[in-house]
Amino acid sequence: MYVAITLRSGRTPDQKRALYRRIAELAHAYAGTEPRNVFVTVTENGPADWSLGHGVAQYLDDGGGSGARPK
């Protein structure tokens, strides 16, 4: 099983370890997947790397209006 996660940076290594462990536990419990066969990748990025529609970088607060959500 391959799990790819994209998220904003800021999680500690311990938080990531706990996430990997929990994903493996749940894959085993719900799908019968052996934990040794669960591969997880995490791709971190920052606020400028997200646009949640309308061509706007909603997480940016640059004072220029690009972070404003359209009405």
PDB file with SEQRES, HELIX, SHEET and CRYST1 records, atoms N, CA, C and O in Angstrom:
SEQRES   1 A   71  MET TYR VAL ALA ILE THR LEU ARG SER GLY ARG THR PRO          
SEQRES   2 A   71  ASP GLN LYS ARG ALA LEU TYR ARG ARG ILE ALA GLU LEU          
SEQRES   3 A   71  ALA HIS ALA TYR ALA GLY THR GLU PRO ARG ASN VAL PHE          
SEQRES   4 A   71  VAL THR VAL THR GLU ASN GLY PRO ALA ASP TRP SER LEU          
SEQRES   5 A   71  GLY HIS GLY VAL ALA GLN TYR LEU ASP ASP GLY GLY GLY          
SEQRES   6 A   71  SER GLY ALA ARG PRO LYS                                      
HELIX    1 AA1 PRO A   13  ALA A   31  1                                  19    
HELIX    2 AA2 PRO A   35  ASN A   37  5                                   3    
HELIX    3 AA3 PRO A   47  ASP A   49  5                                   3    
SHEET    1 AA1 2 TYR A   2  ARG A   8  0                                        
SHEET    2 AA1 2 PHE A  39  ASN A  45  1                                        
CRYST1    1.000    1.000    1.000  90.00  90.00  90.00 P 1           1          
ATOM      1  N   MET A   1       0.851  -1.154   0.000  1.00  0.00           N  
ATOM      2  CA  MET A   1       0.000   0.000   0.000  1.00  0.00           C  
ATOM      3  C   MET A   1       0.903   1.224   0.000  1.00  0.00           C  
ATOM      4  O   MET A   1       1.889   1.287   0.735  1.00  0.00           O  
ATOM      5  N   TYR A   2       0.557   2.173  -0.818  1.00  0.00           N  
ATOM      6  CA  TYR A   2       1.316   3.411  -0.941  1.00  0.00           C  
ATOM      7  C   TYR A   2       0.396   4.567  -0.576  1.00  0.00           C  
ATOM      8  O   TYR A   2      -0.684   4.706  -1.149  1.00  0.00           O  
ATOM      9  N   VAL A   3       0.819   5.398   0.375  1.00  0.00           N  
ATOM     10  CA  VAL A   3       0.043   6.553   0.814  1.00  0.00           C  
ATOM     11  C   VAL A   3       0.900   7.788   0.593  1.00  0.00           C  
ATOM     12  O   VAL A   3       2.015   7.874   1.109  1.00  0.00           O  
ATOM     13  N   ALA A   4       0.389   8.740  -0.167  1.00  0.00           N  
ATOM     14  CA  ALA A   4       1.091  10.002  -0.414  1.00  0.00           C  
ATOM     15  C   ALA A   4       0.292  11.129   0.228  1.00  0.00           C  
ATOM     16  O   ALA A   4      -0.905  11.274  -0.021  1.00  0.00           O  
ATOM     17  N   ILE A   5       0.959  11.918   1.050  1.00  0.00           N  
ATOM     18  CA  ILE A   5       0.310  13.004   1.773  1.00  0.00           C  
ATOM     19  C   ILE A   5       1.017  14.306   1.433  1.00  0.00           C  
ATOM     20  O   ILE A   5       2.243  14.389   1.507  1.00  0.00           O  
ATOM     21  N   THR A   6       0.249  15.320   1.062  1.00  0.00           N  
ATOM     22  CA  THR A   6       0.781  16.655   0.836  1.00  0.00           C  
ATOM     23  C   THR A   6       0.192  17.561   1.905  1.00  0.00           C  
ATOM     24  O   THR A   6      -1.023  17.603   2.098  1.00  0.00           O  
ATOM     25  N   LEU A   7       1.067  18.288   2.598  1.00  0.00           N  
ATOM     26  CA  LEU A   7       0.590  19.147   3.680  1.00  0.00           C  
ATOM     27  C   LEU A   7       1.521  20.331   3.874  1.00  0.00           C  
ATOM     28  O   LEU A   7       2.643  20.356   3.368  1.00  0.00           O  
ATOM     29  N   ARG A   8       1.034  21.296   4.609  1.00  0.00           N  
ATOM     30  CA  ARG A   8       1.860  22.449   4.939  1.00  0.00           C  
ATOM     31  C   ARG A   8       2.891  22.039   5.975  1.00  0.00           C  
ATOM     32  O   ARG A   8       2.608  21.224   6.854  1.00  0.00           O  
ATOM     33  N   SER A   9       4.075  22.600   5.872  1.00  0.00           N  
ATOM     34  CA  SER A   9       5.156  22.238   6.790  1.00  0.00           C  
ATOM     35  C   SER A   9       4.834  22.686   8.214  1.00  0.00           C  
ATOM     36  O   SER A   9       4.010  23.572   8.439  1.00  0.00           O  
ATOM     37  N   GLY A  10       5.509  22.045   9.166  1.00  0.00           N  
ATOM     38  CA  GLY A  10       5.352  22.440  10.552  1.00  0.00           C  
ATOM     39  C   GLY A  10       5.186  21.289  11.527  1.00  0.00           C  
ATOM     40  O   GLY A  10       5.195  21.505  12.739  1.00  0.00           O  
ATOM     41  N   ARG A  11       5.034  20.071  11.025  1.00  0.00           N  
ATOM     42  CA  ARG A  11       4.897  18.926  11.938  1.00  0.00           C  
ATOM     43  C   ARG A  11       6.274  18.478  12.406  1.00  0.00           C  
ATOM     44  O   ARG A  11       7.253  18.553  11.663  1.00  0.00           O  
ATOM     45  N   THR A  12       6.334  18.018  13.636  1.00  0.00           N  
ATOM     46  CA  THR A  12       7.596  17.540  14.198  1.00  0.00           C  
ATOM     47  C   THR A  12       7.865  16.112  13.717  1.00  0.00           C  
ATOM     48  O   THR A  12       6.949  15.423  13.271  1.00  0.00           O  
ATOM     49  N   PRO A  13       9.121  15.672  13.809  1.00  0.00           N  
ATOM     50  CA  PRO A  13       9.417  14.280  13.464  1.00  0.00           C  
ATOM     51  C   PRO A  13       8.600  13.291  14.296  1.00  0.00           C  
ATOM     52  O   PRO A  13       8.176  12.259  13.778  1.00  0.00           O  
ATOM     53  N   ASP A  14       8.375  13.586  15.570  1.00  0.00           N  
ATOM     54  CA  ASP A  14       7.569  12.686  16.401  1.00  0.00           C  
ATOM     55  C   ASP A  14       6.124  12.608  15.920  1.00  0.00           C  
ATOM     56  O   ASP A  14       5.521  11.535  15.949  1.00  0.00           O  
ATOM     57  N   GLN A  15       5.566  13.725  15.480  1.00  0.00           N  
ATOM     58  CA  GLN A  15       4.205  13.714  14.941  1.00  0.00           C  
ATOM     59  C   GLN A  15       4.142  12.868  13.673  1.00  0.00           C  
ATOM     60  O   GLN A  15       3.179  12.130  13.464  1.00  0.00           O  
ATOM     61  N   LYS A  16       5.150  12.974  12.842  1.00  0.00           N  
ATOM     62  CA  LYS A  16       5.190  12.189  11.612  1.00  0.00           C  
ATOM     63  C   LYS A  16       5.320  10.699  11.930  1.00  0.00           C  
ATOM     64  O   LYS A  16       4.643   9.874  11.316  1.00  0.00           O  
ATOM     65  N   ARG A  17       6.177  10.353  12.877  1.00  0.00           N  
ATOM     66  CA  ARG A  17       6.318   8.949  13.273  1.00  0.00           C  
ATOM     67  C   ARG A  17       4.985   8.380  13.750  1.00  0.00           C  
ATOM     68  O   ARG A  17       4.612   7.261  13.396  1.00  0.00           O  
ATOM     69  N   ALA A  18       4.273   9.167  14.560  1.00  0.00           N  
ATOM     70  CA  ALA A  18       2.968   8.720  15.065  1.00  0.00           C  
ATOM     71  C   ALA A  18       1.982   8.543  13.915  1.00  0.00           C  
ATOM     72  O   ALA A  18       1.190   7.601  13.919  1.00  0.00           O  
ATOM     73  N   LEU A  19       2.022   9.432  12.938  1.00  0.00           N  
ATOM     74  CA  LEU A  19       1.142   9.327  11.772  1.00  0.00           C  
ATOM     75  C   LEU A  19       1.445   8.059  10.977  1.00  0.00           C  
ATOM     76  O   LEU A  19       0.529   7.324  10.611  1.00  0.00           O  
ATOM     77  N   TYR A  20       2.718   7.801  10.711  1.00  0.00           N  
ATOM     78  CA  TYR A  20       3.095   6.605   9.956  1.00  0.00           C  
ATOM     79  C   TYR A  20       2.624   5.341  10.672  1.00  0.00           C  
ATOM     80  O   TYR A  20       2.073   4.429  10.057  1.00  0.00           O  
ATOM     81  N   ARG A  21       2.852   5.309  11.972  1.00  0.00           N  
ATOM     82  CA  ARG A  21       2.458   4.146  12.768  1.00  0.00           C  
ATOM     83  C   ARG A  21       0.946   3.943  12.712  1.00  0.00           C  
ATOM     84  O   ARG A  21       0.472   2.820  12.546  1.00  0.00           O  
ATOM     85  N   ARG A  22       0.192   5.032  12.850  1.00  0.00           N  
ATOM     86  CA  ARG A  22      -1.276   4.921  12.856  1.00  0.00           C  
ATOM     87  C   ARG A  22      -1.802   4.493  11.494  1.00  0.00           C  
ATOM     88  O   ARG A  22      -2.730   3.687  11.417  1.00  0.00           O  
ATOM     89  N   ILE A  23      -1.234   5.010  10.436  1.00  0.00           N  
ATOM     90  CA  ILE A  23      -1.658   4.600   9.097  1.00  0.00           C  
ATOM     91  C   ILE A  23      -1.429   3.101   8.913  1.00  0.00           C  
ATOM     92  O   ILE A  23      -2.294   2.401   8.387  1.00  0.00           O  
ATOM     93  N   ALA A  24      -0.268   2.606   9.343  1.00  0.00           N  
ATOM     94  CA  ALA A  24       0.028   1.175   9.222  1.00  0.00           C  
ATOM     95  C   ALA A  24      -0.946   0.348  10.054  1.00  0.00           C  
ATOM     96  O   ALA A  24      -1.401  -0.705   9.608  1.00  0.00           O  
ATOM     97  N   GLU A  25      -1.271   0.819  11.266  1.00  0.00           N  
ATOM     98  CA  GLU A  25      -2.230   0.115  12.120  1.00  0.00           C  
ATOM     99  C   GLU A  25      -3.603   0.039  11.467  1.00  0.00           C  
ATOM    100  O   GLU A  25      -4.238  -1.015  11.456  1.00  0.00           O  
ATOM    101  N   LEU A  26      -4.053   1.156  10.928  1.00  0.00           N  
ATOM    102  CA  LEU A  26      -5.380   1.203  10.305  1.00  0.00           C  
ATOM    103  C   LEU A  26      -5.427   0.385   9.011  1.00  0.00           C  
ATOM    104  O   LEU A  26      -6.435  -0.260   8.723  1.00  0.00           O  
ATOM    105  N   ALA A  27      -4.351   0.409   8.239  1.00  0.00           N  
ATOM    106  CA  ALA A  27      -4.309  -0.389   7.013  1.00  0.00           C  
ATOM    107  C   ALA A  27      -4.396  -1.873   7.350  1.00  0.00           C  
ATOM    108  O   ALA A  27      -5.038  -2.643   6.637  1.00  0.00           O  
ATOM    109  N   HIS A  28      -3.755  -2.259   8.423  1.00  0.00           N  
ATOM    110  CA  HIS A  28      -3.814  -3.654   8.860  1.00  0.00           C  
ATOM    111  C   HIS A  28      -5.216  -4.005   9.372  1.00  0.00           C  
ATOM    112  O   HIS A  28      -5.771  -5.045   9.019  1.00  0.00           O  
ATOM    113  N   ALA A  29      -5.783  -3.125  10.208  1.00  0.00           N  
ATOM    114  CA  ALA A  29      -7.093  -3.391  10.811  1.00  0.00           C  
ATOM    115  C   ALA A  29      -8.225  -3.421   9.786  1.00  0.00           C  
ATOM    116  O   ALA A  29      -9.110  -4.273   9.867  1.00  0.00           O  
ATOM    117  N   TYR A  30      -8.203  -2.499   8.825  1.00  0.00           N  
ATOM    118  CA  TYR A  30      -9.331  -2.369   7.903  1.00  0.00           C  
ATOM    119  C   TYR A  30      -9.145  -3.076   6.562  1.00  0.00           C  
ATOM    120  O   TYR A  30     -10.122  -3.439   5.907  1.00  0.00           O  
ATOM    121  N   ALA A  31      -7.873  -3.273   6.151  1.00  0.00           N  
ATOM    122  CA  ALA A  31      -7.646  -3.870   4.835  1.00  0.00           C  
ATOM    123  C   ALA A  31      -6.814  -5.148   4.900  1.00  0.00           C  
ATOM    124  O   ALA A  31      -6.602  -5.810   3.884  1.00  0.00           O  
ATOM    125  N   GLY A  32      -6.349  -5.486   6.088  1.00  0.00           N  
ATOM    126  CA  GLY A  32      -5.543  -6.682   6.220  1.00  0.00           C  
ATOM    127  C   GLY A  32      -4.139  -6.550   5.654  1.00  0.00           C  
ATOM    128  O   GLY A  32      -3.440  -7.548   5.473  1.00  0.00           O  
ATOM    129  N   THR A  33      -3.731  -5.334   5.380  1.00  0.00           N  
ATOM    130  CA  THR A  33      -2.397  -5.087   4.829  1.00  0.00           C  
ATOM    131  C   THR A  33      -1.350  -5.246   5.928  1.00  0.00           C  
ATOM    132  O   THR A  33      -1.478  -4.670   7.008  1.00  0.00           O  
ATOM    133  N   GLU A  34      -0.338  -6.017   5.647  1.00  0.00           N  
ATOM    134  CA  GLU A  34       0.747  -6.171   6.613  1.00  0.00           C  
ATOM    135  C   GLU A  34       1.443  -4.818   6.797  1.00  0.00           C  
ATOM    136  O   GLU A  34       1.750  -4.151   5.809  1.00  0.00           O  
ATOM    137  N   PRO A  35       1.691  -4.412   8.021  1.00  0.00           N  
ATOM    138  CA  PRO A  35       2.334  -3.114   8.261  1.00  0.00           C  
ATOM    139  C   PRO A  35       3.650  -2.928   7.513  1.00  0.00           C  
ATOM    140  O   PRO A  35       3.996  -1.806   7.143  1.00  0.00           O  
ATOM    141  N   ARG A  36       4.387  -4.015   7.285  1.00  0.00           N  
ATOM    142  CA  ARG A  36       5.657  -3.899   6.550  1.00  0.00           C  
ATOM    143  C   ARG A  36       5.446  -3.517   5.090  1.00  0.00           C  
ATOM    144  O   ARG A  36       6.387  -3.118   4.403  1.00  0.00           O  
ATOM    145  N   ASN A  37       4.212  -3.641   4.621  1.00  0.00           N  
ATOM    146  CA  ASN A  37       3.895  -3.327   3.231  1.00  0.00           C  
ATOM    147  C   ASN A  37       3.184  -1.989   3.062  1.00  0.00           C  
ATOM    148  O   ASN A  37       2.571  -1.735   2.025  1.00  0.00           O  
ATOM    149  N   VAL A  38       3.264  -1.141   4.073  1.00  0.00           N  
ATOM    150  CA  VAL A  38       2.643   0.186   4.010  1.00  0.00           C  
ATOM    151  C   VAL A  38       3.753   1.217   3.854  1.00  0.00           C  
ATOM    152  O   VAL A  38       4.602   1.373   4.732  1.00  0.00           O  
ATOM    153  N   PHE A  39       3.734   1.912   2.733  1.00  0.00           N  
ATOM    154  CA  PHE A  39       4.735   2.931   2.430  1.00  0.00           C  
ATOM    155  C   PHE A  39       4.059   4.294   2.440  1.00  0.00           C  
ATOM    156  O   PHE A  39       3.032   4.490   1.790  1.00  0.00           O  
ATOM    157  N   VAL A  40       4.635   5.232   3.175  1.00  0.00           N  
ATOM    158  CA  VAL A  40       4.049   6.568   3.305  1.00  0.00           C  
ATOM    159  C   VAL A  40       5.092   7.601   2.903  1.00  0.00           C  
ATOM    160  O   VAL A  40       6.241   7.545   3.341  1.00  0.00           O  
ATOM    161  N   THR A  41       4.680   8.535   2.073  1.00  0.00           N  
ATOM    162  CA  THR A  41       5.527   9.680   1.760  1.00  0.00           C  
ATOM    163  C   THR A  41       4.790  10.944   2.171  1.00  0.00           C  
ATOM    164  O   THR A  41       3.572  11.047   2.028  1.00  0.00           O  
ATOM    165  N   VAL A  42       5.548  11.897   2.681  1.00  0.00           N  
ATOM    166  CA  VAL A  42       4.994  13.199   3.064  1.00  0.00           C  
ATOM    167  C   VAL A  42       5.728  14.254   2.258  1.00  0.00           C  
ATOM    168  O   VAL A  42       6.958  14.305   2.254  1.00  0.00           O  
ATOM    169  N   THR A  43       4.971  15.087   1.580  1.00  0.00           N  
ATOM    170  CA  THR A  43       5.526  16.218   0.857  1.00  0.00           C  
ATOM    171  C   THR A  43       5.046  17.481   1.554  1.00  0.00           C  
ATOM    172  O   THR A  43       3.848  17.756   1.616  1.00  0.00           O  
ATOM    173  N   GLU A  44       5.989  18.239   2.072  1.00  0.00           N  
ATOM    174  CA  GLU A  44       5.641  19.475   2.772  1.00  0.00           C  
ATOM    175  C   GLU A  44       5.862  20.678   1.858  1.00  0.00           C  
ATOM    176  O   GLU A  44       6.736  20.674   0.991  1.00  0.00           O  
ATOM    177  N   ASN A  45       5.069  21.674   2.073  1.00  0.00           N  
ATOM    178  CA  ASN A  45       5.245  22.917   1.338  1.00  0.00           C  
ATOM    179  C   ASN A  45       4.751  24.078   2.192  1.00  0.00           C  
ATOM    180  O   ASN A  45       4.347  23.881   3.338  1.00  0.00           O  
ATOM    181  N   GLY A  46       4.782  25.273   1.644  1.00  0.00           N  
ATOM    182  CA  GLY A  46       4.425  26.469   2.394  1.00  0.00           C  
ATOM    183  C   GLY A  46       3.167  27.132   1.884  1.00  0.00           C  
ATOM    184  O   GLY A  46       2.522  26.634   0.960  1.00  0.00           O  
ATOM    185  N   PRO A  47       2.817  28.255   2.484  1.00  0.00           N  
ATOM    186  CA  PRO A  47       1.576  28.946   2.136  1.00  0.00           C  
ATOM    187  C   PRO A  47       1.461  29.325   0.659  1.00  0.00           C  
ATOM    188  O   PRO A  47       0.366  29.296   0.098  1.00  0.00           O  
ATOM    189  N   ALA A  48       2.566  29.676   0.034  1.00  0.00           N  
ATOM    190  CA  ALA A  48       2.522  30.105  -1.368  1.00  0.00           C  
ATOM    191  C   ALA A  48       2.238  28.959  -2.325  1.00  0.00           C  
ATOM    192  O   ALA A  48       1.963  29.188  -3.503  1.00  0.00           O  
ATOM    193  N   ASP A  49       2.303  27.732  -1.834  1.00  0.00           N  
ATOM    194  CA  ASP A  49       2.138  26.566  -2.684  1.00  0.00           C  
ATOM    195  C   ASP A  49       0.706  26.065  -2.782  1.00  0.00           C  
ATOM    196  O   ASP A  49       0.467  24.992  -3.335  1.00  0.00           O  
ATOM    197  N   TRP A  50      -0.246  26.819  -2.258  1.00  0.00           N  
ATOM    198  CA  TRP A  50      -1.649  26.376  -2.251  1.00  0.00           C  
ATOM    199  C   TRP A  50      -2.547  27.420  -2.897  1.00  0.00           C  
ATOM    200  O   TRP A  50      -2.444  28.615  -2.621  1.00  0.00           O  
ATOM    201  N   SER A  51      -3.419  26.943  -3.753  1.00  0.00           N  
ATOM    202  CA  SER A  51      -4.515  27.752  -4.267  1.00  0.00           C  
ATOM    203  C   SER A  51      -5.770  26.896  -4.142  1.00  0.00           C  
ATOM    204  O   SER A  51      -5.849  25.806  -4.710  1.00  0.00           O  
ATOM    205  N   LEU A  52      -6.728  27.388  -3.409  1.00  0.00           N  
ATOM    206  CA  LEU A  52      -7.953  26.640  -3.157  1.00  0.00           C  
ATOM    207  C   LEU A  52      -9.096  27.191  -3.999  1.00  0.00           C  
ATOM    208  O   LEU A  52     -10.208  27.391  -3.511  1.00  0.00           O  
ATOM    209  N   GLY A  53      -8.806  27.428  -5.247  1.00  0.00           N  
ATOM    210  CA  GLY A  53      -9.825  27.889  -6.179  1.00  0.00           C  
ATOM    211  C   GLY A  53      -9.702  29.355  -6.526  1.00  0.00           C  
ATOM    212  O   GLY A  53      -9.066  30.121  -5.802  1.00  0.00           O  
ATOM    213  N   HIS A  54     -10.295  29.739  -7.608  1.00  0.00           N  
ATOM    214  CA  HIS A  54     -10.364  31.117  -8.094  1.00  0.00           C  
ATOM    215  C   HIS A  54      -9.002  31.687  -8.455  1.00  0.00           C  
ATOM    216  O   HIS A  54      -8.885  32.898  -8.645  1.00  0.00           O  
ATOM    217  N   GLY A  55      -7.961  30.853  -8.557  1.00  0.00           N  
ATOM    218  CA  GLY A  55      -6.632  31.350  -8.899  1.00  0.00           C  
ATOM    219  C   GLY A  55      -6.027  32.224  -7.827  1.00  0.00           C  
ATOM    220  O   GLY A  55      -5.165  33.054  -8.117  1.00  0.00           O  
ATOM    221  N   VAL A  56      -6.467  32.051  -6.579  1.00  0.00           N  
ATOM    222  CA  VAL A  56      -6.014  32.889  -5.465  1.00  0.00           C  
ATOM    223  C   VAL A  56      -5.168  32.050  -4.515  1.00  0.00           C  
ATOM    224  O   VAL A  56      -5.482  30.893  -4.238  1.00  0.00           O  
ATOM    225  N   ALA A  57      -4.083  32.658  -4.019  1.00  0.00           N  
ATOM    226  CA  ALA A  57      -3.255  32.010  -2.996  1.00  0.00           C  
ATOM    227  C   ALA A  57      -3.810  32.435  -1.634  1.00  0.00           C  
ATOM    228  O   ALA A  57      -3.320  33.379  -1.014  1.00  0.00           O  
ATOM    229  N   GLN A  58      -4.833  31.723  -1.190  1.00  0.00           N  
ATOM    230  CA  GLN A  58      -5.585  32.127  -0.002  1.00  0.00           C  
ATOM    231  C   GLN A  58      -4.745  32.189   1.272  1.00  0.00           C  
ATOM    232  O   GLN A  58      -5.062  32.968   2.171  1.00  0.00           O  
ATOM    233  N   TYR A  59      -3.701  31.403   1.370  1.00  0.00           N  
ATOM    234  CA  TYR A  59      -2.913  31.384   2.600  1.00  0.00           C  
ATOM    235  C   TYR A  59      -1.878  32.498   2.673  1.00  0.00           C  
ATOM    236  O   TYR A  59      -1.251  32.696   3.714  1.00  0.00           O  
ATOM    237  N   LEU A  60      -1.694  33.225   1.580  1.00  0.00           N  
ATOM    238  CA  LEU A  60      -0.732  34.327   1.595  1.00  0.00           C  
ATOM    239  C   LEU A  60      -1.386  35.585   2.144  1.00  0.00           C  
ATOM    240  O   LEU A  60      -2.538  35.895   1.840  1.00  0.00           O  
ATOM    241  N   ASP A  61      -0.644  36.281   2.935  1.00  0.00           N  
ATOM    242  CA  ASP A  61      -1.124  37.567   3.466  1.00  0.00           C  
ATOM    243  C   ASP A  61      -0.067  38.603   3.126  1.00  0.00           C  
ATOM    244  O   ASP A  61       0.729  39.009   3.974  1.00  0.00           O  
ATOM    245  N   ASP A  62      -0.076  39.023   1.863  1.00  0.00           N  
ATOM    246  CA  ASP A  62       0.959  39.957   1.420  1.00  0.00           C  
ATOM    247  C   ASP A  62       0.485  41.409   1.351  1.00  0.00           C  
ATOM    248  O   ASP A  62       1.226  42.283   0.902  1.00  0.00           O  
ATOM    249  N   GLY A  63      -0.735  41.666   1.790  1.00  0.00           N  
ATOM    250  CA  GLY A  63      -1.249  43.021   1.772  1.00  0.00           C  
ATOM    251  C   GLY A  63      -1.672  43.490   0.401  1.00  0.00           C  
ATOM    252  O   GLY A  63      -2.231  44.579   0.268  1.00  0.00           O  
ATOM    253  N   GLY A  64      -1.420  42.697  -0.622  1.00  0.00           N  
ATOM    254  CA  GLY A  64      -1.750  43.087  -1.985  1.00  0.00           C  
ATOM    255  C   GLY A  64      -3.059  42.529  -2.465  1.00  0.00           C  
ATOM    256  O   GLY A  64      -3.417  42.707  -3.630  1.00  0.00           O  
ATOM    257  N   GLY A  65      -3.778  41.861  -1.604  1.00  0.00           N  
ATOM    258  CA  GLY A  65      -5.077  41.345  -1.993  1.00  0.00           C  
ATOM    259  C   GLY A  65      -5.046  39.931  -2.535  1.00  0.00           C  
ATOM    260  O   GLY A  65      -6.102  39.326  -2.723  1.00  0.00           O  
ATOM    261  N   SER A  66      -3.847  39.378  -2.796  1.00  0.00           N  
ATOM    262  CA  SER A  66      -3.809  38.039  -3.373  1.00  0.00           C  
ATOM    263  C   SER A  66      -4.256  36.979  -2.373  1.00  0.00           C  
ATOM    264  O   SER A  66      -4.613  35.870  -2.769  1.00  0.00           O  
ATOM    265  N   GLY A  67      -4.242  37.305  -1.085  1.00  0.00           N  
ATOM    266  CA  GLY A  67      -4.667  36.362  -0.075  1.00  0.00           C  
ATOM    267  C   GLY A  67      -6.129  36.470   0.267  1.00  0.00           C  
ATOM    268  O   GLY A  67      -6.646  35.670   1.046  1.00  0.00           O  
ATOM    269  N   ALA A  68      -6.803  37.446  -0.303  1.00  0.00           N  
ATOM    270  CA  ALA A  68      -8.216  37.652  -0.002  1.00  0.00           C  
ATOM    271  C   ALA A  68      -9.065  36.609  -0.712  1.00  0.00           C  
ATOM    272  O   ALA A  68      -8.798  36.245  -1.857  1.00  0.00           O  
ATOM    273  N   ARG A  69     -10.053  36.151  -0.040  1.00  0.00           N  
ATOM    274  CA  ARG A  69     -10.979  35.196  -0.669  1.00  0.00           C  
ATOM    275  C   ARG A  69     -12.041  35.973  -1.445  1.00  0.00           C  
ATOM    276  O   ARG A  69     -12.565  36.975  -0.959  1.00  0.00           O  
ATOM    277  N   PRO A  70     -12.349  35.511  -2.636  1.00  0.00           N  
ATOM    278  CA  PRO A  70     -13.382  36.189  -3.424  1.00  0.00           C  
ATOM    279  C   PRO A  70     -14.746  36.016  -2.777  1.00  0.00           C  
ATOM    280  O   PRO A  70     -15.020  35.018  -2.110  1.00  0.00           O  
ATOM    281  N   LYS A  71     -15.578  36.996  -2.987  1.00  0.00           N  
ATOM    282  CA  LYS A  71     -16.931  36.948  -2.417  1.00  0.00           C  
ATOM    283  C   LYS A  71     -17.916  36.538  -3.468  1.00  0.00           C  
ATOM    284  O   LYS A  71     -19.111  36.438  -3.190  1.00  0.00           O  
TER     285      LYS A  71                                                      
END                                                                             
